[in-house]
Amino acid sequence: MPEPRPVTFLTDFGYSDEYPGVCRLVMAGVDSRIRVIDVTHGIPPGDIRRGALALAASVRFSPPAVHLAVVDPGVGSSRRAVVLVCGEHHLVGPDNGLLMPAASVLGGIDAAFDVSTTPVRVAESDTFHGRDIFSPVAAELARGAAPGEIGEAVGFRELAELELPEPVIGREQVDAHALYVDQYGNVILNLHSEVLDGTFFIEGESVWLETSLQKLTVPLGRTFADVAAGEPVLYTDSTGFLAIAVNRGSAASRFGLGPDNSVRFTPVASAQ
């Protein structure tokens, strides 16, 4: 029997309860050779957007694998459990938008399957599909099962999308939103570096940053050490998004920013 593919594992289960471990035990029960790679179980509870962005950031570095992701506030409802086929990768999780950015990173969806009533389900709990549906499905796929053997094909247009705020990019003004705050207090914005080509961000060394609390000039840098301790900097983070940081401090606290808060940028030369 060929070696199973690895399973990457991302959830909002946390680290104090048994939930991730139970899921790993279920996968080991299907095939003890399966290598499970924990991406994180520290996604904020029910934060589909944060889970989706973390999953998308991780799959780009993965060899062919099964990617199991569970951030599922709608567990037990009418939302479906799905498998998405993306080239040599499979994405397994709830149909709530969680898997969609990762599918895009992997080149798009080739096929989709509803596994809500899969025959490989291990128990009938209405609140722990991570254990009962997603883990056995991921394990069966890892050891070579075809998605059509454990689920029913569904159309791509039926899948739930992830809604993200869109930036507004103008010649003299850019309006953005905070996507999330990482554990260091860095504020990651919905501005990918690619969309800033040709804007005033490329032309200067600093920009005006305006939030609901304050307005100040912030330098454009490559890393935190480009500014003194306690000073803010705008940089491109490791996933390609523009982010606000404070060297050895918290930009979220400094600027009073959290998910969905708005930020406005204007060029220094045109500010009054």
C-alpha positions in Angstrom: 0.0 0.0 0.0 1.5 3.4 -1.0 2.5 5.9 1.7 -0.4 8.2 2.6 -0.2 11.9 1.9 0.2 14.2 4.9 -2.8 15.9 6.5 -2.4 19.5 7.5 -4.7 20.5 10.4 -6.0 23.9 11.3 -8.9 24.7 13.8 -10.2 27.1 16.4 -10.3 24.3 18.9 -7.6 25.8 21.1 -5.0 23.9 23.1 -6.6 23.3 26.5 -9.3 20.8 25.4 -9.0 17.3 23.9 -10.6 18.2 20.6 -7.5 18.3 18.3 -6.1 15.2 19.9 -9.4 13.2 19.5 -9.4 14.2 15.8 -5.8 13.0 15.4 -6.8 9.7 17.1 -9.6 9.2 14.6 -7.2 9.7 11.7 -4.7 7.3 13.3 -7.5 4.8 13.5 -8.0 5.0 9.8 -4.3 4.6 9.0 -1.6 4.9 11.7 0.9 5.9 9.0 -0.8 9.3 8.3 1.5 12.2 9.2 -0.6 15.1 10.7 1.0 18.5 10.5 -0.6 21.0 12.9 -0.8 24.4 11.4 -2.6 26.0 14.3 -5.5 25.4 16.7 -5.3 29.0 17.9 -7.7 30.6 15.5 -10.1 32.8 17.5 -13.3 30.9 18.2 -15.7 31.0 15.2 -13.5 33.5 13.3 -13.9 32.1 9.8 -12.0 34.9 8.1 -8.9 34.5 10.3 -9.0 30.7 9.7 -9.4 31.2 6.0 -6.5 33.6 5.7 -4.2 31.4 7.8 -5.1 28.4 5.7 -4.4 30.2 2.5 -1.1 31.4 3.9 0.0 27.9 4.8 -1.1 25.8 1.8 1.2 27.7 -0.6 4.2 26.0 1.1 2.7 22.5 1.2 3.6 19.4 -0.9 0.6 17.5 -2.2 -1.6 17.0 0.9 -5.0 16.9 2.4 -5.8 20.1 4.2 -8.2 19.7 7.1 -9.6 22.9 8.4 -12.4 23.3 11.0 -13.7 26.7 12.0 -17.3 25.9 12.1 -19.7 28.1 14.1 -22.6 26.7 12.0 -21.9 23.0 12.9 -25.1 21.0 13.1 -27.0 23.5 10.8 -27.8 23.1 7.1 -24.3 24.0 6.1 -22.6 21.3 4.2 -19.4 19.4 4.9 -17.3 19.5 1.7 -14.2 18.3 0.0 -12.6 20.5 -2.7 -10.2 19.1 -5.2 -7.4 21.5 -6.2 -4.9 19.7 -8.4 -3.0 17.3 -6.2 -4.5 18.8 -3.0 -7.7 18.2 -1.2 -9.4 20.7 1.1 -11.7 19.3 3.8 -14.0 21.4 6.0 -17.3 23.2 6.3 -18.9 25.0 3.4 -18.8 28.4 5.0 -16.1 30.2 3.0 -13.3 28.9 5.1 -11.7 26.9 2.3 -12.1 29.3 -0.6 -9.0 31.5 -0.3 -6.8 28.4 0.0 -8.5 26.9 -3.1 -7.6 30.1 -5.0 -4.0 29.9 -3.9 -3.8 26.3 -5.0 -4.9 27.2 -8.5 -8.7 26.9 -8.3 -11.3 24.2 -7.7 -11.3 21.2 -10.1 -14.2 19.4 -8.3 -16.3 19.7 -5.2 -18.1 17.0 -3.1 -20.7 17.1 -0.3 -19.6 14.6 2.4 -22.2 15.6 5.0 -23.7 12.0 4.9 -20.4 10.2 4.1 -20.4 6.5 4.8 -17.0 6.9 6.7 -18.6 9.0 9.4 -17.5 7.6 12.8 -20.2 9.0 15.2 -23.5 10.9 15.1 -22.8 14.0 17.3 -24.4 17.2 16.0 -21.7 19.4 17.5 -18.4 17.7 16.7 -18.1 17.2 12.9 -14.4 17.8 13.2 -14.2 14.3 14.8 -17.1 12.6 13.2 -17.0 13.7 9.6 -14.0 15.8 8.7 -11.2 13.7 10.3 -12.2 10.3 8.8 -12.8 11.9 5.4 -9.4 13.6 5.5 -7.8 10.3 6.6 -9.5 8.3 3.8 -8.4 10.8 1.2 -4.8 10.8 2.6 -4.6 7.1 2.1 -5.9 7.3 -1.5 -9.7 7.2 -1.5 -11.4 9.1 -4.4 -13.7 11.9 -3.2 -16.5 10.4 -5.2 -16.3 7.3 -3.1 -17.1 9.2 0.1 -19.3 12.1 -1.1 -21.6 13.4 -3.8 -20.4 15.9 -6.5 -21.7 19.4 -6.2 -21.4 22.5 -8.5 -18.8 25.1 -7.8 -21.5 27.9 -7.8 -23.2 26.3 -4.9 -20.3 26.8 -2.6 -20.3 29.5 0.0 -17.9 32.4 -0.6 -15.8 34.3 1.9 -16.7 37.9 2.0 -13.8 40.2 2.6 -13.9 44.0 2.7 -12.5 45.6 -0.5 -10.1 48.5 -0.4 -10.8 51.7 -2.3 -7.7 52.9 -4.1 -7.6 56.4 -5.6 -4.9 58.7 -6.9 -4.7 60.7 -3.7 -6.4 58.5 -1.1 -6.5 54.8 -0.2 -9.2 53.5 2.2 -8.5 50.1 3.8 -9.7 47.9 6.6 -8.0 45.8 9.2 -8.3 42.1 8.4 -6.9 40.8 11.7 -4.5 41.5 14.4 -1.7 38.9 15.1 -0.4 38.0 18.5 2.3 40.7 18.3 -0.3 43.5 17.8 0.5 43.9 14.1 -2.5 45.0 12.1 -2.8 43.3 8.8 -4.8 45.2 6.2 -6.8 44.3 3.1 -4.1 45.8 0.9 -2.0 43.3 -1.0 1.3 44.7 -2.2 0.3 44.0 -5.8 -2.7 46.5 -5.7 -0.4 49.3 -4.6 1.7 49.3 -7.7 1.5 52.7 -9.3 0.1 54.5 -6.2 1.6 57.1 -4.0 2.9 54.3 -1.7 5.6 53.6 -4.3 6.6 57.2 -4.8 7.4 58.3 -1.2 9.1 57.2 2.0 6.1 57.8 4.2 2.3 58.4 4.1 -0.3 59.9 6.3 -2.2 57.3 8.3 -5.6 58.3 9.6 -7.8 56.3 12.0 -10.8 57.2 14.1 -8.4 58.2 16.9 -5.5 60.0 15.2 -3.6 61.1 12.1 0.1 61.0 11.7 2.8 60.3 9.2 4.2 56.7 9.2 7.3 55.6 7.3 7.3 52.8 4.8 9.8 50.2 5.8 10.8 46.6 5.1 10.9 45.4 8.7 10.3 46.5 12.3 13.9 47.6 13.0 13.6 50.2 10.3 12.2 52.5 13.0 13.2 53.1 16.6 11.6 51.2 19.4 8.1 52.4 20.1 7.7 53.9 16.6 5.2 52.8 13.9 6.0 51.5 10.5 4.1 50.3 7.4 5.6 47.1 5.9 4.6 44.2 3.7 4.1 41.1 5.8 5.2 37.6 5.0 1.9 36.9 3.2 2.1 39.9 0.9 -0.4 42.2 2.7 0.4 45.7 4.0 0.5 45.8 7.8 0.9 48.4 10.5 3.4 47.6 13.2 5.0 49.3 16.2 8.6 48.2 16.8 8.6 46.3 20.1 5.0 47.4 20.7 1.4 46.8 19.6 0.0 48.8 16.6 -3.5 47.6 17.5 -3.3 49.2 20.9 -1.4 52.3 19.6 -4.0 53.0 17.0 -7.1 51.4 18.5 -7.5 49.0 15.6 -9.3 45.7 15.4 -10.9 43.6 12.6 -12.9 45.6 10.1 -11.8 49.0 11.5 -11.1 51.4 8.7 -7.8 53.1 7.9 -7.2 56.0 5.4 -3.9 56.7 3.7 -3.0 59.9 1.9 0.3 61.1 0.3 2.4 63.3 2.6 2.9 65.9 -0.2 -0.9 66.6 -0.6 -1.9 66.6 3.1 -3.1 69.9 4.5 
